[in-house]
Structures are given as structure tokens and as C-alpha cells.
Amino acid sequence: ILSGTGGDYGKIQYMKEEFLVENDNQVFTSGAGGIFKPGVPIGKIEKNQIDSQLKVNFFSDFSQLRFVKLRSFITQEN
């Protein structure tokens, strides 16, 4: 799970599995949430050497956005 920070980077909050993550690894959408198609490149990892926090430097410059489409949905329980 990648969360925004209000800045020009995001933070990885959760990963489904344990992976060896290194600087400059590329981050792609998984498609798991059903909102984004899988395989869309998002950015590159920058790993903080002190606390091992994972930061993602985005490929896109979000300051250039003029409009944002928000989608809201409710998951159904079976």
C-alpha cells in the first residue's frame, strides 16, 4: 500500500509479502484494488538508511495536475 504525503513522494505503508527492496527498484500498480490497471509504472524506491523507511519518488510531477477524478466505492460482504 502506497500512501501520499502531500509532497512529491509517497511512502510504502504495507507490502503483502517480504521482498528484498533496494534503492532504484521500480514500483508498479498491482491492480488488486480494482481502481488502477496492473503494471502502470509509478516511481522508484529510495530506502532511508537510518530507519529503513521506504519512500517512492514518483515519475509524474503531480504539481502539473489541474483536475482530479475521485471515486468512492463500498465493498460488498459475501
mmJSON file of the N, C-alpha and C atoms, coordinates in Angstrom:
{"data_MODEL":{"atom_site":{
"group_PDB":["ATOM","ATOM","ATOM","ATOM","ATOM","ATOM","ATOM","ATOM","ATOM","ATOM","ATOM","ATOM","ATOM","ATOM","ATOM","ATOM","ATOM","ATOM","ATOM","ATOM","ATOM","ATOM","ATOM","ATOM","ATOM","ATOM","ATOM","ATOM","ATOM","ATOM","ATOM","ATOM","ATOM","ATOM","ATOM","ATOM","ATOM","ATOM","ATOM","ATOM","ATOM","ATOM","ATOM","ATOM","ATOM","ATOM","ATOM","ATOM","ATOM","ATOM","ATOM","ATOM","ATOM","ATOM","ATOM","ATOM","ATOM","ATOM","ATOM","ATOM","ATOM","ATOM","ATOM","ATOM","ATOM","ATOM","ATOM","ATOM","ATOM","ATOM","ATOM","ATOM","ATOM","ATOM","ATOM","ATOM","ATOM","ATOM","ATOM","ATOM","ATOM","ATOM","ATOM","ATOM","ATOM","ATOM","ATOM","ATOM","ATOM","ATOM","ATOM","ATOM","ATOM","ATOM","ATOM","ATOM","ATOM","ATOM","ATOM","ATOM","ATOM","ATOM","ATOM","ATOM","ATOM","ATOM","ATOM","ATOM","ATOM","ATOM","ATOM","ATOM","ATOM","ATOM","ATOM","ATOM","ATOM","ATOM","ATOM","ATOM","ATOM","ATOM","ATOM","ATOM","ATOM","ATOM","ATOM","ATOM","ATOM","ATOM","ATOM","ATOM","ATOM","ATOM","ATOM","ATOM","ATOM","ATOM","ATOM","ATOM","ATOM","ATOM","ATOM","ATOM","ATOM","ATOM","ATOM","ATOM","ATOM","ATOM","ATOM","ATOM","ATOM","ATOM","ATOM","ATOM","ATOM","ATOM","ATOM","ATOM","ATOM","ATOM","ATOM","ATOM","ATOM","ATOM","ATOM","ATOM","ATOM","ATOM","ATOM","ATOM","ATOM","ATOM","ATOM","ATOM","ATOM","ATOM","ATOM","ATOM","ATOM","ATOM","ATOM","ATOM","ATOM","ATOM","ATOM","ATOM","ATOM","ATOM","ATOM","ATOM","ATOM","ATOM","ATOM","ATOM","ATOM","ATOM","ATOM","ATOM","ATOM","ATOM","ATOM","ATOM","ATOM","ATOM","ATOM","ATOM","ATOM","ATOM","ATOM","ATOM","ATOM","ATOM","ATOM","ATOM","ATOM","ATOM","ATOM","ATOM","ATOM","ATOM","ATOM","ATOM","ATOM","ATOM","ATOM","ATOM","ATOM","ATOM","ATOM","ATOM","ATOM","ATOM"],
"id":[1,2,3,4,5,6,7,8,9,10,11,12,13,14,15,16,17,18,19,20,21,22,23,24,25,26,27,28,29,30,31,32,33,34,35,36,37,38,39,40,41,42,43,44,45,46,47,48,49,50,51,52,53,54,55,56,57,58,59,60,61,62,63,64,65,66,67,68,69,70,71,72,73,74,75,76,77,78,79,80,81,82,83,84,85,86,87,88,89,90,91,92,93,94,95,96,97,98,99,100,101,102,103,104,105,106,107,108,109,110,111,112,113,114,115,116,117,118,119,120,121,122,123,124,125,126,127,128,129,130,131,132,133,134,135,136,137,138,139,140,141,142,143,144,145,146,147,148,149,150,151,152,153,154,155,156,157,158,159,160,161,162,163,164,165,166,167,168,169,170,171,172,173,174,175,176,177,178,179,180,181,182,183,184,185,186,187,188,189,190,191,192,193,194,195,196,197,198,199,200,201,202,203,204,205,206,207,208,209,210,211,212,213,214,215,216,217,218,219,220,221,222,223,224,225,226,227,228,229,230,231,232,233,234],
"type_symbol":["N","C","C","N","C","C","N","C","C","N","C","C","N","C","C","N","C","C","N","C","C","N","C","C","N","C","C","N","C","C","N","C","C","N","C","C","N","C","C","N","C","C","N","C","C","N","C","C","N","C","C","N","C","C","N","C","C","N","C","C","N","C","C","N","C","C","N","C","C","N","C","C","N","C","C","N","C","C","N","C","C","N","C","C","N","C","C","N","C","C","N","C","C","N","C","C","N","C","C","N","C","C","N","C","C","N","C","C","N","C","C","N","C","C","N","C","C","N","C","C","N","C","C","N","C","C","N","C","C","N","C","C","N","C","C","N","C","C","N","C","C","N","C","C","N","C","C","N","C","C","N","C","C","N","C","C","N","C","C","N","C","C","N","C","C","N","C","C","N","C","C","N","C","C","N","C","C","N","C","C","N","C","C","N","C","C","N","C","C","N","C","C","N","C","C","N","C","C","N","C","C","N","C","C","N","C","C","N","C","C","N","C","C","N","C","C","N","C","C","N","C","C","N","C","C","N","C","C","N","C","C","N","C","C"],
"label_atom_id":["N","CA","C","N","CA","C","N","CA","C","N","CA","C","N","CA","C","N","CA","C","N","CA","C","N","CA","C","N","CA","C","N","CA","C","N","CA","C","N","CA","C","N","CA","C","N","CA","C","N","CA","C","N","CA","C","N","CA","C","N","CA","C","N","CA","C","N","CA","C","N","CA","C","N","CA","C","N","CA","C","N","CA","C","N","CA","C","N","CA","C","N","CA","C","N","CA","C","N","CA","C","N","CA","C","N","CA","C","N","CA","C","N","CA","C","N","CA","C","N","CA","C","N","CA","C","N","CA","C","N","CA","C","N","CA","C","N","CA","C","N","CA","C","N","CA","C","N","CA","C","N","CA","C","N","CA","C","N","CA","C","N","CA","C","N","CA","C","N","CA","C","N","CA","C","N","CA","C","N","CA","C","N","CA","C","N","CA","C","N","CA","C","N","CA","C","N","CA","C","N","CA","C","N","CA","C","N","CA","C","N","CA","C","N","CA","C","N","CA","C","N","CA","C","N","CA","C","N","CA","C","N","CA","C","N","CA","C","N","CA","C","N","CA","C","N","CA","C","N","CA","C","N","CA","C","N","CA","C","N","CA","C","N","CA","C","N","CA","C","N","CA","C"],
"label_alt_id":[null,null,null,null,null,null,null,null,null,null,null,null,null,null,null,null,null,null,null,null,null,null,null,null,null,null,null,null,null,null,null,null,null,null,null,null,null,null,null,null,null,null,null,null,null,null,null,null,null,null,null,null,null,null,null,null,null,null,null,null,null,null,null,null,null,null,null,null,null,null,null,null,null,null,null,null,null,null,null,null,null,null,null,null,null,null,null,null,null,null,null,null,null,null,null,null,null,null,null,null,null,null,null,null,null,null,null,null,null,null,null,null,null,null,null,null,null,null,null,null,null,null,null,null,null,null,null,null,null,null,null,null,null,null,null,null,null,null,null,null,null,null,null,null,null,null,null,null,null,null,null,null,null,null,null,null,null,null,null,null,null,null,null,null,null,null,null,null,null,null,null,null,null,null,null,null,null,null,null,null,null,null,null,null,null,null,null,null,null,null,null,null,null,null,null,null,null,null,null,null,null,null,null,null,null,null,null,null,null,null,null,null,null,null,null,null,null,null,null,null,null,null,null,null,null,null,null,null,null,null,null,null,null,null],
"label_comp_id":["ILE","ILE","ILE","LEU","LEU","LEU","SER","SER","SER","GLY","GLY","GLY","THR","THR","THR","GLY","GLY","GLY","GLY","GLY","GLY","ASP","ASP","ASP","TYR","TYR","TYR","GLY","GLY","GLY","LYS","LYS","LYS","ILE","ILE","ILE","GLN","GLN","GLN","TYR","TYR","TYR","MET","MET","MET","LYS","LYS","LYS","GLU","GLU","GLU","GLU","GLU","GLU","PHE","PHE","PHE","LEU","LEU","LEU","VAL","VAL","VAL","GLU","GLU","GLU","ASN","ASN","ASN","ASP","ASP","ASP","ASN","ASN","ASN","GLN","GLN","GLN","VAL","VAL","VAL","PHE","PHE","PHE","THR","THR","THR","SER","SER","SER","GLY","GLY","GLY","ALA","ALA","ALA","GLY","GLY","GLY","GLY","GLY","GLY","ILE","ILE","ILE","PHE","PHE","PHE","LYS","LYS","LYS","PRO","PRO","PRO","GLY","GLY","GLY","VAL","VAL","VAL","PRO","PRO","PRO","ILE","ILE","ILE","GLY","GLY","GLY","LYS","LYS","LYS","ILE","ILE","ILE","GLU","GLU","GLU","LYS","LYS","LYS","ASN","ASN","ASN","GLN","GLN","GLN","ILE","ILE","ILE","ASP","ASP","ASP","SER","SER","SER","GLN","GLN","GLN","LEU","LEU","LEU","LYS","LYS","LYS","VAL","VAL","VAL","ASN","ASN","ASN","PHE","PHE","PHE","PHE","PHE","PHE","SER","SER","SER","ASP","ASP","ASP","PHE","PHE","PHE","SER","SER","SER","GLN","GLN","GLN","LEU","LEU","LEU","ARG","ARG","ARG","PHE","PHE","PHE","VAL","VAL","VAL","LYS","LYS","LYS","LEU","LEU","LEU","ARG","ARG","ARG","SER","SER","SER","PHE","PHE","PHE","ILE","ILE","ILE","THR","THR","THR","GLN","GLN","GLN","GLU","GLU","GLU","ASN","ASN","ASN"],
"label_asym_id":["A","A","A","A","A","A","A","A","A","A","A","A","A","A","A","A","A","A","A","A","A","A","A","A","A","A","A","A","A","A","A","A","A","A","A","A","A","A","A","A","A","A","A","A","A","A","A","A","A","A","A","A","A","A","A","A","A","A","A","A","A","A","A","A","A","A","A","A","A","A","A","A","A","A","A","A","A","A","A","A","A","A","A","A","A","A","A","A","A","A","A","A","A","A","A","A","A","A","A","A","A","A","A","A","A","A","A","A","A","A","A","A","A","A","A","A","A","A","A","A","A","A","A","A","A","A","A","A","A","A","A","A","A","A","A","A","A","A","A","A","A","A","A","A","A","A","A","A","A","A","A","A","A","A","A","A","A","A","A","A","A","A","A","A","A","A","A","A","A","A","A","A","A","A","A","A","A","A","A","A","A","A","A","A","A","A","A","A","A","A","A","A","A","A","A","A","A","A","A","A","A","A","A","A","A","A","A","A","A","A","A","A","A","A","A","A","A","A","A","A","A","A","A","A","A","A","A","A","A","A","A","A","A","A"],
"label_entity_id":["1","1","1","1","1","1","1","1","1","1","1","1","1","1","1","1","1","1","1","1","1","1","1","1","1","1","1","1","1","1","1","1","1","1","1","1","1","1","1","1","1","1","1","1","1","1","1","1","1","1","1","1","1","1","1","1","1","1","1","1","1","1","1","1","1","1","1","1","1","1","1","1","1","1","1","1","1","1","1","1","1","1","1","1","1","1","1","1","1","1","1","1","1","1","1","1","1","1","1","1","1","1","1","1","1","1","1","1","1","1","1","1","1","1","1","1","1","1","1","1","1","1","1","1","1","1","1","1","1","1","1","1","1","1","1","1","1","1","1","1","1","1","1","1","1","1","1","1","1","1","1","1","1","1","1","1","1","1","1","1","1","1","1","1","1","1","1","1","1","1","1","1","1","1","1","1","1","1","1","1","1","1","1","1","1","1","1","1","1","1","1","1","1","1","1","1","1","1","1","1","1","1","1","1","1","1","1","1","1","1","1","1","1","1","1","1","1","1","1","1","1","1","1","1","1","1","1","1","1","1","1","1","1","1"],
"label_seq_id":[1,1,1,2,2,2,3,3,3,4,4,4,5,5,5,6,6,6,7,7,7,8,8,8,9,9,9,10,10,10,11,11,11,12,12,12,13,13,13,14,14,14,15,15,15,16,16,16,17,17,17,18,18,18,19,19,19,20,20,20,21,21,21,22,22,22,23,23,23,24,24,24,25,25,25,26,26,26,27,27,27,28,28,28,29,29,29,30,30,30,31,31,31,32,32,32,33,33,33,34,34,34,35,35,35,36,36,36,37,37,37,38,38,38,39,39,39,40,40,40,41,41,41,42,42,42,43,43,43,44,44,44,45,45,45,46,46,46,47,47,47,48,48,48,49,49,49,50,50,50,51,51,51,52,52,52,53,53,53,54,54,54,55,55,55,56,56,56,57,57,57,58,58,58,59,59,59,60,60,60,61,61,61,62,62,62,63,63,63,64,64,64,65,65,65,66,66,66,67,67,67,68,68,68,69,69,69,70,70,70,71,71,71,72,72,72,73,73,73,74,74,74,75,75,75,76,76,76,77,77,77,78,78,78],
"pdbx_PDB_ins_code":[null,null,null,null,null,null,null,null,null,null,null,null,null,null,null,null,null,null,null,null,null,null,null,null,null,null,null,null,null,null,null,null,null,null,null,null,null,null,null,null,null,null,null,null,null,null,null,null,null,null,null,null,null,null,null,null,null,null,null,null,null,null,null,null,null,null,null,null,null,null,null,null,null,null,null,null,null,null,null,null,null,null,null,null,null,null,null,null,null,null,null,null,null,null,null,null,null,null,null,null,null,null,null,null,null,null,null,null,null,null,null,null,null,null,null,null,null,null,null,null,null,null,null,null,null,null,null,null,null,null,null,null,null,null,null,null,null,null,null,null,null,null,null,null,null,null,null,null,null,null,null,null,null,null,null,null,null,null,null,null,null,null,null,null,null,null,null,null,null,null,null,null,null,null,null,null,null,null,null,null,null,null,null,null,null,null,null,null,null,null,null,null,null,null,null,null,null,null,null,null,null,null,null,null,null,null,null,null,null,null,null,null,null,null,null,null,null,null,null,null,null,null,null,null,null,null,null,null,null,null,null,null,null,null],
"Cartn_x":[0.863,0.0,0.898,0.661,1.422,0.536,1.021,0.262,0.933,0.131,0.661,1.121,1.959,2.488,2.148,1.528,1.28,2.48,3.553,4.759,4.958,6.195,6.499,6.944,6.599,6.926,5.835,5.842,4.902,5.657,4.932,5.543,4.865,5.665,5.1,4.723,3.436,2.917,2.87,2.629,2.43,2.769,3.408,3.633,3.068,2.419,1.757,2.75,3.918,4.94,6.26,7.176,8.514,9.334,9.851,10.68,11.976,13.022,14.274,14.113,14.087,13.849,15.136,15.532,16.751,16.462,17.375,17.241,17.11,16.309,16.055,15.215,14.692,13.698,12.485,11.891,10.71,9.457,8.462,7.176,6.105,5.25,4.155,2.837,1.729,0.42,0.18,-0.546,-0.832,-2.163,-3.076,-4.412,-5.313,-4.792,-5.549,-6.785,-6.736,-7.875,-8.978,-8.709,-9.719,-9.879,-9.058,-9.167,-8.186,-6.942,-5.904,-5.609,-5.251,-4.833,-3.496,-3.239,-1.95,-0.81,0.381,1.572,1.875,1.148,1.423,2.614,3.696,4.853,4.527,4.894,4.579,5.816,6.917,8.118,9.233,10.225,11.372,11.537,12.025,12.237,13.477,13.343,14.501,14.405,15.347,15.324,16.16,15.54,16.238,17.199,18.473,19.497,19.381,18.822,18.748,17.627,16.406,15.267,14.637,15.24,14.777,13.383,12.92,11.622,11.703,10.63,10.602,9.843,10.548,9.992,9.921,8.871,8.734,8.776,9.783,9.883,9.086,8.01,7.091,7.72,7.332,7.737,7.005,5.763,4.948,5.121,5.004,5.032,3.583,3.139,1.736,1.376,2.35,2.043,1.439,1.549,1.008,-0.462,-1.024,-2.427,-3.361,-4.356,-5.375,-6.685,-7.009,-8.247,-7.946,-8.69,-8.553,-9.935,-10.05,-11.321,-11.289,-12.235,-12.325,-13.384,-13.055,-14.008,-14.215,-15.453,-15.796,-16.555,-16.255,-16.972,-17.053,-18.018,-18.218,-18.102,-17.265,-17.133,-18.305,-18.755,-19.856,-19.319,-19.931,-19.548,-20.373,-19.718,-20.431,-21.129],
"Cartn_y":[-1.174,0.0,1.221,2.098,3.329,4.491,5.303,6.458,7.739,8.729,10.038,10.772,11.766,12.543,14.025,14.405,15.812,16.483,15.713,16.216,15.567,15.524,14.961,13.507,12.832,11.415,10.731,9.414,8.627,7.689,7.084,6.13,4.78,3.739,2.394,2.034,1.811,1.526,0.028,-0.761,-2.203,-2.928,-4.091,-4.978,-6.345,-6.982,-8.261,-9.366,-9.321,-10.337,-9.655,-10.42,-9.892,-9.93,-8.793,-8.687,-7.987,-8.317,-7.592,-6.302,-5.181,-3.894,-3.084,-2.556,-1.764,-0.448,0.506,1.79,1.58,2.413,2.426,1.258,0.382,-0.598,0.179,-0.276,0.396,-0.12,0.772,0.454,0.533,-0.501,-0.577,-0.804,-0.435,-0.735,-2.236,-2.752,-4.187,-4.516,-3.559,-3.814,-4.478,-4.78,-5.531,-4.789,-3.477,-2.714,-2.514,-2.84,-2.692,-1.272,-0.343,1.042,1.327,0.873,1.086,-0.215,-0.115,-1.301,-1.787,-3.09,-3.58,-3.216,-3.009,-2.799,-1.371,-0.398,1.002,1.465,1.973,2.429,3.677,3.649,4.739,5.565,4.892,5.612,4.659,5.197,4.404,4.507,3.415,3.32,4.111,4.792,5.375,4.903,4.081,3.478,4.314,4.749,5.526,4.603,4.926,4.067,4.022,5.049,5.106,4.243,4.426,3.681,2.708,2.523,1.599,1.926,3.162,3.565,3.631,3.188,3.132,4.323,5.113,6.296,6.012,6.482,6.317,7.691,7.903,9.128,8.907,9.673,9.477,9.874,9.166,9.519,10.769,10.949,12.082,13.277,14.46,15.691,16.073,15.769,15.985,17.46,18.344,19.776,20.265,19.469,19.842,19.438,18.75,18.328,19.528,19.533,20.581,20.026,18.79,18.165,16.777,16.376,15.042,14.419,13.182,12.471,11.584,11.787,10.986,9.908,8.705,7.608,7.069,6.806,6.247,4.948,3.94,2.678,1.978,1.097,0.3,-1.164,-1.898,-3.32,-4.077,-5.077,-5.895,-7.107,-7.44,-8.651,-9.822,-10.973,-12.172,-12.881],
"Cartn_z":[0.0,0.0,0.0,-0.942,-1.075,-0.65,0.281,0.767,0.327,0.007,-0.334,0.91,0.721,1.842,1.725,0.618,0.362,-0.298,-0.469,-1.109,-2.459,-2.9,-4.214,-4.132,-3.052,-2.883,-2.069,-2.094,-1.311,-0.389,0.564,1.495,1.35,1.327,1.314,2.745,2.966,4.297,4.584,3.529,3.719,2.437,2.593,1.455,1.825,0.874,1.104,1.48,0.891,1.137,1.466,2.031,2.3,1.016,0.615,-0.581,-0.216,-0.933,-0.809,-1.611,-0.919,-1.565,-1.511,-2.662,-2.752,-3.458,-3.298,-3.98,-5.486,-6.087,-7.534,-8.044,-7.145,-7.589,-8.094,-9.198,-9.725,-9.037,-8.907,-8.286,-9.372,-9.419,-10.389,-9.654,-10.29,-9.718,-9.779,-8.786,-8.744,-9.409,-9.409,-9.931,-8.915,-7.724,-6.713,-6.221,-6.13,-5.629,-6.652,-7.912,-8.947,-9.464,-8.997,-9.44,-10.566,-10.404,-11.415,-12.139,-13.401,-14.149,-13.602,-13.636,-13.157,-14.108,-13.544,-14.348,-14.747,-14.201,-14.53,-13.681,-14.308,-13.529,-12.714,-11.427,-10.51,-10.167,-9.818,-9.411,-9.032,-8.334,-7.893,-6.377,-5.782,-4.34,-3.926,-2.8,-2.113,-0.665,-0.261,1.077,2.029,3.137,4.15,4.89,4.898,5.506,7.031,7.643,9.105,9.658,9.165,9.715,8.72,7.565,6.514,5.993,6.198,5.679,4.152,3.487,2.026,1.454,0.675,0.03,-1.466,-2.126,-3.576,-4.234,-5.058,-5.848,-7.135,-7.295,-8.412,-9.743,-10.798,-12.15,-12.625,-12.188,-12.627,-11.703,-12.276,-11.499,-11.202,-9.985,-9.637,-9.483,-9.434,-9.365,-10.681,-11.738,-13.036,-13.196,-12.199,-12.284,-12.185,-13.02,-12.976,-12.414,-12.758,-12.323,-11.786,-10.794,-10.221,-10.162,-10.589,-10.508,-9.261,-8.367,-7.154,-7.333,-6.893,-6.968,-5.584,-5.254,-3.961,-4.199,-3.426,-3.578,-2.242,-2.12,-0.922,-1.314,-0.594,-0.895,-0.287,-1.002,-0.522,0.201,1.32,2.047,1.53,1.431,0.933,2.053],
"occupancy":[1.0,1.0,1.0,1.0,1.0,1.0,1.0,1.0,1.0,1.0,1.0,1.0,1.0,1.0,1.0,1.0,1.0,1.0,1.0,1.0,1.0,1.0,1.0,1.0,1.0,1.0,1.0,1.0,1.0,1.0,1.0,1.0,1.0,1.0,1.0,1.0,1.0,1.0,1.0,1.0,1.0,1.0,1.0,1.0,1.0,1.0,1.0,1.0,1.0,1.0,1.0,1.0,1.0,1.0,1.0,1.0,1.0,1.0,1.0,1.0,1.0,1.0,1.0,1.0,1.0,1.0,1.0,1.0,1.0,1.0,1.0,1.0,1.0,1.0,1.0,1.0,1.0,1.0,1.0,1.0,1.0,1.0,1.0,1.0,1.0,1.0,1.0,1.0,1.0,1.0,1.0,1.0,1.0,1.0,1.0,1.0,1.0,1.0,1.0,1.0,1.0,1.0,1.0,1.0,1.0,1.0,1.0,1.0,1.0,1.0,1.0,1.0,1.0,1.0,1.0,1.0,1.0,1.0,1.0,1.0,1.0,1.0,1.0,1.0,1.0,1.0,1.0,1.0,1.0,1.0,1.0,1.0,1.0,1.0,1.0,1.0,1.0,1.0,1.0,1.0,1.0,1.0,1.0,1.0,1.0,1.0,1.0,1.0,1.0,1.0,1.0,1.0,1.0,1.0,1.0,1.0,1.0,1.0,1.0,1.0,1.0,1.0,1.0,1.0,1.0,1.0,1.0,1.0,1.0,1.0,1.0,1.0,1.0,1.0,1.0,1.0,1.0,1.0,1.0,1.0,1.0,1.0,1.0,1.0,1.0,1.0,1.0,1.0,1.0,1.0,1.0,1.0,1.0,1.0,1.0,1.0,1.0,1.0,1.0,1.0,1.0,1.0,1.0,1.0,1.0,1.0,1.0,1.0,1.0,1.0,1.0,1.0,1.0,1.0,1.0,1.0,1.0,1.0,1.0,1.0,1.0,1.0,1.0,1.0,1.0,1.0,1.0,1.0,1.0,1.0,1.0,1.0,1.0,1.0],
"B_iso_or_equiv":[0.0,0.0,0.0,0.0,0.0,0.0,0.0,0.0,0.0,0.0,0.0,0.0,0.0,0.0,0.0,0.0,0.0,0.0,0.0,0.0,0.0,0.0,0.0,0.0,0.0,0.0,0.0,0.0,0.0,0.0,0.0,0.0,0.0,0.0,0.0,0.0,0.0,0.0,0.0,0.0,0.0,0.0,0.0,0.0,0.0,0.0,0.0,0.0,0.0,0.0,0.0,0.0,0.0,0.0,0.0,0.0,0.0,0.0,0.0,0.0,0.0,0.0,0.0,0.0,0.0,0.0,0.0,0.0,0.0,0.0,0.0,0.0,0.0,0.0,0.0,0.0,0.0,0.0,0.0,0.0,0.0,0.0,0.0,0.0,0.0,0.0,0.0,0.0,0.0,0.0,0.0,0.0,0.0,0.0,0.0,0.0,0.0,0.0,0.0,0.0,0.0,0.0,0.0,0.0,0.0,0.0,0.0,0.0,0.0,0.0,0.0,0.0,0.0,0.0,0.0,0.0,0.0,0.0,0.0,0.0,0.0,0.0,0.0,0.0,0.0,0.0,0.0,0.0,0.0,0.0,0.0,0.0,0.0,0.0,0.0,0.0,0.0,0.0,0.0,0.0,0.0,0.0,0.0,0.0,0.0,0.0,0.0,0.0,0.0,0.0,0.0,0.0,0.0,0.0,0.0,0.0,0.0,0.0,0.0,0.0,0.0,0.0,0.0,0.0,0.0,0.0,0.0,0.0,0.0,0.0,0.0,0.0,0.0,0.0,0.0,0.0,0.0,0.0,0.0,0.0,0.0,0.0,0.0,0.0,0.0,0.0,0.0,0.0,0.0,0.0,0.0,0.0,0.0,0.0,0.0,0.0,0.0,0.0,0.0,0.0,0.0,0.0,0.0,0.0,0.0,0.0,0.0,0.0,0.0,0.0,0.0,0.0,0.0,0.0,0.0,0.0,0.0,0.0,0.0,0.0,0.0,0.0,0.0,0.0,0.0,0.0,0.0,0.0,0.0,0.0,0.0,0.0,0.0,0.0],
"pdbx_formal_charge":[null,null,null,null,null,null,null,null,null,null,null,null,null,null,null,null,null,null,null,null,null,null,null,null,null,null,null,null,null,null,null,null,null,null,null,null,null,null,null,null,null,null,null,null,null,null,null,null,null,null,null,null,null,null,null,null,null,null,null,null,null,null,null,null,null,null,null,null,null,null,null,null,null,null,null,null,null,null,null,null,null,null,null,null,null,null,null,null,null,null,null,null,null,null,null,null,null,null,null,null,null,null,null,null,null,null,null,null,null,null,null,null,null,null,null,null,null,null,null,null,null,null,null,null,null,null,null,null,null,null,null,null,null,null,null,null,null,null,null,null,null,null,null,null,null,null,null,null,null,null,null,null,null,null,null,null,null,null,null,null,null,null,null,null,null,null,null,null,null,null,null,null,null,null,null,null,null,null,null,null,null,null,null,null,null,null,null,null,null,null,null,null,null,null,null,null,null,null,null,null,null,null,null,null,null,null,null,null,null,null,null,null,null,null,null,null,null,null,null,null,null,null,null,null,null,null,null,null,null,null,null,null,null,null],
"auth_seq_id":[1,1,1,2,2,2,3,3,3,4,4,4,5,5,5,6,6,6,7,7,7,8,8,8,9,9,9,10,10,10,11,11,11,12,12,12,13,13,13,14,14,14,15,15,15,16,16,16,17,17,17,18,18,18,19,19,19,20,20,20,21,21,21,22,22,22,23,23,23,24,24,24,25,25,25,26,26,26,27,27,27,28,28,28,29,29,29,30,30,30,31,31,31,32,32,32,33,33,33,34,34,34,35,35,35,36,36,36,37,37,37,38,38,38,39,39,39,40,40,40,41,41,41,42,42,42,43,43,43,44,44,44,45,45,45,46,46,46,47,47,47,48,48,48,49,49,49,50,50,50,51,51,51,52,52,52,53,53,53,54,54,54,55,55,55,56,56,56,57,57,57,58,58,58,59,59,59,60,60,60,61,61,61,62,62,62,63,63,63,64,64,64,65,65,65,66,66,66,67,67,67,68,68,68,69,69,69,70,70,70,71,71,71,72,72,72,73,73,73,74,74,74,75,75,75,76,76,76,77,77,77,78,78,78],
"auth_comp_id":["ILE","ILE","ILE","LEU","LEU","LEU","SER","SER","SER","GLY","GLY","GLY","THR","THR","THR","GLY","GLY","GLY","GLY","GLY","GLY","ASP","ASP","ASP","TYR","TYR","TYR","GLY","GLY","GLY","LYS","LYS","LYS","ILE","ILE","ILE","GLN","GLN","GLN","TYR","TYR","TYR","MET","MET","MET","LYS","LYS","LYS","GLU","GLU","GLU","GLU","GLU","GLU","PHE","PHE","PHE","LEU","LEU","LEU","VAL","VAL","VAL","GLU","GLU","GLU","ASN","ASN","ASN","ASP","ASP","ASP","ASN","ASN","ASN","GLN","GLN","GLN","VAL","VAL","VAL","PHE","PHE","PHE","THR","THR","THR","SER","SER","SER","GLY","GLY","GLY","ALA","ALA","ALA","GLY","GLY","GLY","GLY","GLY","GLY","ILE","ILE","ILE","PHE","PHE","PHE","LYS","LYS","LYS","PRO","PRO","PRO","GLY","GLY","GLY","VAL","VAL","VAL","PRO","PRO","PRO","ILE","ILE","ILE","GLY","GLY","GLY","LYS","LYS","LYS","ILE","ILE","ILE","GLU","GLU","GLU","LYS","LYS","LYS","ASN","ASN","ASN","GLN","GLN","GLN","ILE","ILE","ILE","ASP","ASP","ASP","SER","SER","SER","GLN","GLN","GLN","LEU","LEU","LEU","LYS","LYS","LYS","VAL","VAL","VAL","ASN","ASN","ASN","PHE","PHE","PHE","PHE","PHE","PHE","SER","SER","SER","ASP","ASP","ASP","PHE","PHE","PHE","SER","SER","SER","GLN","GLN","GLN","LEU","LEU","LEU","ARG","ARG","ARG","PHE","PHE","PHE","VAL","VAL","VAL","LYS","LYS","LYS","LEU","LEU","LEU","ARG","ARG","ARG","SER","SER","SER","PHE","PHE","PHE","ILE","ILE","ILE","THR","THR","THR","GLN","GLN","GLN","GLU","GLU","GLU","ASN","ASN","ASN"],
"auth_asym_id":["A","A","A","A","A","A","A","A","A","A","A","A","A","A","A","A","A","A","A","A","A","A","A","A","A","A","A","A","A","A","A","A","A","A","A","A","A","A","A","A","A","A","A","A","A","A","A","A","A","A","A","A","A","A","A","A","A","A","A","A","A","A","A","A","A","A","A","A","A","A","A","A","A","A","A","A","A","A","A","A","A","A","A","A","A","A","A","A","A","A","A","A","A","A","A","A","A","A","A","A","A","A","A","A","A","A","A","A","A","A","A","A","A","A","A","A","A","A","A","A","A","A","A","A","A","A","A","A","A","A","A","A","A","A","A","A","A","A","A","A","A","A","A","A","A","A","A","A","A","A","A","A","A","A","A","A","A","A","A","A","A","A","A","A","A","A","A","A","A","A","A","A","A","A","A","A","A","A","A","A","A","A","A","A","A","A","A","A","A","A","A","A","A","A","A","A","A","A","A","A","A","A","A","A","A","A","A","A","A","A","A","A","A","A","A","A","A","A","A","A","A","A","A","A","A","A","A","A","A","A","A","A","A","A"],
"auth_atom_id":["N","CA","C","N","CA","C","N","CA","C","N","CA","C","N","CA","C","N","CA","C","N","CA","C","N","CA","C","N","CA","C","N","CA","C","N","CA","C","N","CA","C","N","CA","C","N","CA","C","N","CA","C","N","CA","C","N","CA","C","N","CA","C","N","CA","C","N","CA","C","N","CA","C","N","CA","C","N","CA","C","N","CA","C","N","CA","C","N","CA","C","N","CA","C","N","CA","C","N","CA","C","N","CA","C","N","CA","C","N","CA","C","N","CA","C","N","CA","C","N","CA","C","N","CA","C","N","CA","C","N","CA","C","N","CA","C","N","CA","C","N","CA","C","N","CA","C","N","CA","C","N","CA","C","N","CA","C","N","CA","C","N","CA","C","N","CA","C","N","CA","C","N","CA","C","N","CA","C","N","CA","C","N","CA","C","N","CA","C","N","CA","C","N","CA","C","N","CA","C","N","CA","C","N","CA","C","N","CA","C","N","CA","C","N","CA","C","N","CA","C","N","CA","C","N","CA","C","N","CA","C","N","CA","C","N","CA","C","N","CA","C","N","CA","C","N","CA","C","N","CA","C","N","CA","C","N","CA","C","N","CA","C","N","CA","C","N","CA","C","N","CA","C"],
"pdbx_PDB_model_num":[1,1,1,1,1,1,1,1,1,1,1,1,1,1,1,1,1,1,1,1,1,1,1,1,1,1,1,1,1,1,1,1,1,1,1,1,1,1,1,1,1,1,1,1,1,1,1,1,1,1,1,1,1,1,1,1,1,1,1,1,1,1,1,1,1,1,1,1,1,1,1,1,1,1,1,1,1,1,1,1,1,1,1,1,1,1,1,1,1,1,1,1,1,1,1,1,1,1,1,1,1,1,1,1,1,1,1,1,1,1,1,1,1,1,1,1,1,1,1,1,1,1,1,1,1,1,1,1,1,1,1,1,1,1,1,1,1,1,1,1,1,1,1,1,1,1,1,1,1,1,1,1,1,1,1,1,1,1,1,1,1,1,1,1,1,1,1,1,1,1,1,1,1,1,1,1,1,1,1,1,1,1,1,1,1,1,1,1,1,1,1,1,1,1,1,1,1,1,1,1,1,1,1,1,1,1,1,1,1,1,1,1,1,1,1,1,1,1,1,1,1,1,1,1,1,1,1,1,1,1,1,1,1,1]
}}}
